[in-house]
Amino acid sequence: MLKRIPIEQLCVGMYIHEFCGSWYEHPFWRNTFLLDKPEDLSEIRATGIREIWIDTSKGLDVEGGKSAKAIASEIDQTLAQANTVNKITRHVGITQEAERAINMCTQSRLAVASMFQEARMGKALNASDALPVVDEITGSVMRNSGALISLARLKDKDNYTYMHSVAVCALMVSLARQLGFDNKQIHEAGLAGLLHDIGKTMVPLEIINKPGKLTDEEFQMVKNHPTEGYKILRDSNGISDIALHVCMHHHEKVDGSGYPDRLAHTQINLYAKMGALCDVYDAITSIRPYKNGWEPAEAIRKMAEWSSGHFDQRIFHAFVKSIGIYPIGTLVRLKSFRLGVVVEQSDHSLLTPILMVFFSIEKNSRITPEMLDLSIPSCQDGIVSHEDPAHWNIHDIQELWSGLAAVPQNENYQSSPFEMAEAMR
């Protein structure tokens, strides 16, 4: 039986069913587990969470307690609240959401790493373990679609697979929303994105992170990851057919040249087509051991060239609309001989985003940052091209678009939001 109790009544031996609070406010990547360590009890009480659900059929009960009717009423209320998680539509500014998304990226990466490690050890997954991660990512995308997606592009070789899963989850949520999916479908898309690459747990890390060209044998091992992932998810608990389709077929192409089954066009599930797009976009914009990532705008241009053979055209157009021709974080050159970074998309046109202008090309130096909305009719400026930050010796693009820099930083400033998050831990 489920009971909702104040944190003061929680004790070792109880089975935690759910935390009453945001997932990333507590230090455990799972929401359900047997509380068998005194140090874990102390850590939970230190979080500030005031109430918690316990399952008395799997662990200790409390003395006394509420009536079954009262408990049933609370469960109904909790489920009703859970069903509204994906209905968050209030837009917030990029700075406000970026601050929250930094912590969310860190916590999500740790959660995915734990899930993948258990899969690597042969333990069956439970969809319920992943749902809190998906809920938090979905909420962030609903509030501001660009913040988490742009932050999740920042990866290193040690966390690439995990952050790639977080990024694809966020991209799937954003794309599903653009396609007009309902809340349940958006959530399913996000879960599928989070788990799409779980088969890579079966590929040795030295192959995943190999800086040079893979041998034919190594490449075949990598190409087997959709099939291996399908097996893992098939034997897990609560995994939907949607997640299975995305895991198995996110490397298929509409022209039939993909793998593992060389499916084409209508043979490929809709969600798998979405997964293919999101997977490719994040992969080509991320820095890997063997290549530098493309800038977001360049990635969109390249994908447009491939779209007739690789991607479903309708879904690709929706994808571009969801992140923009010039995605958040893109450095652009303006007609006014200045450089700016995209901080928001415009409701009016994909070609007229909102920028933070911060660099004079004529002076080859920083200027006082100013916001510029290119969609305003009176605006005489416009984008000439997208630029490579490295060409201009600019290393703090993320800080500029997210508003984390209170004042302009010098050209040697290279600290990333992830480094800042780790420093605050």
Secondary structure as GFF3:
##gff-version 3
##sequence-region A 1 425
A	DSSP	beta_strand	2	6	.	.	.	ID=ss1
A	DSSP	three_ten_helix	7	9	.	.	.	ID=ss2
A	DSSP	beta_strand	15	19	.	.	.	ID=ss3
A	DSSP	three_ten_helix	23	25	.	.	.	ID=ss4
A	DSSP	beta_strand	33	34	.	.	.	ID=ss5
A	DSSP	alpha_helix	38	45	.	.	.	ID=ss6
A	DSSP	beta_strand	51	55	.	.	.	ID=ss7
A	DSSP	alpha_helix	68	82	.	.	.	ID=ss8
A	DSSP	three_ten_helix	85	87	.	.	.	ID=ss9
A	DSSP	alpha_helix	94	120	.	.	.	ID=ss10
A	DSSP	alpha_helix	127	143	.	.	.	ID=ss11
A	DSSP	alpha_helix	145	151	.	.	.	ID=ss12
A	DSSP	alpha_helix	160	178	.	.	.	ID=ss13
A	DSSP	alpha_helix	183	195	.	.	.	ID=ss14
A	DSSP	three_ten_helix	198	202	.	.	.	ID=ss15
A	DSSP	alpha_helix	205	208	.	.	.	ID=ss16
A	DSSP	alpha_helix	216	223	.	.	.	ID=ss17
A	DSSP	alpha_helix	225	234	.	.	.	ID=ss18
A	DSSP	alpha_helix	241	249	.	.	.	ID=ss19
A	DSSP	three_ten_helix	265	267	.	.	.	ID=ss20
A	DSSP	alpha_helix	270	284	.	.	.	ID=ss21
A	DSSP	alpha_helix	296	310	.	.	.	ID=ss22
A	DSSP	alpha_helix	313	323	.	.	.	ID=ss23
A	DSSP	beta_strand	331	334	.	.	.	ID=ss24
A	DSSP	beta_strand	338	344	.	.	.	ID=ss25
A	DSSP	beta_strand	354	360	.	.	.	ID=ss26
A	DSSP	beta_strand	365	373	.	.	.	ID=ss27
A	DSSP	beta_strand	383	387	.	.	.	ID=ss28
A	DSSP	three_ten_helix	389	392	.	.	.	ID=ss29
A	DSSP	alpha_helix	397	402	.	.	.	ID=ss30
A	DSSP	alpha_helix	417	424	.	.	.	ID=ss31
###
